[in-house]
Amino acid sequence: MVNHEKHEKHEKGSLMEIIYKEESYRIMGACFEVYKEMGCGFVEPVYQECLEFEFEMQGIPFMRPPELALHYKGRPLKLKYIRDFILFDKIVLEIKSVRELINEYRAQVHNYLKATRLRLGLLVNFGQYPKVEYERIVI
């Protein structure tokens, strides 16, 4: 089951926890900083480059653009999928600069998570005013 809410909950004994809370807090802080500096309305590559600078300045480990090898029935496909970032070796970050987040973008993050076997994806939209729109997607 996929959770598209801003906060997800998992049973752990009697306590509820948010997966990768500290790491995702730092990532979103960097996204907010980029938005504060650049505002909304630029194309995605502008925000990607700004995020690279911000992640470096804040000491957030990232890979970009990692290619995602796809397989069909155990056979590798020639086509490679390129996603925006993987951070802390465990969180997928997909950025958009669009009017609104739609289910196709959520499905894209879900597919990245399935293909990488990672559990948390952050879908961040820099195209909204007056603030960054984001969702946590957990599988």
Secondary structure, DSSP 8 states (H G I E B T S, - for coil): --B-SSS--EEETTEEE-TTHHHHHHHHHHHHHHHHHH-S---HHHHHHHHHHHHHHHT--EE-S-EEEEEETTEEEEEEEE-SEEETTTEEEEEE-SSS--HHHHHHHHHHHHHHT-SEEEEEESS-SSS-EEEEEE-
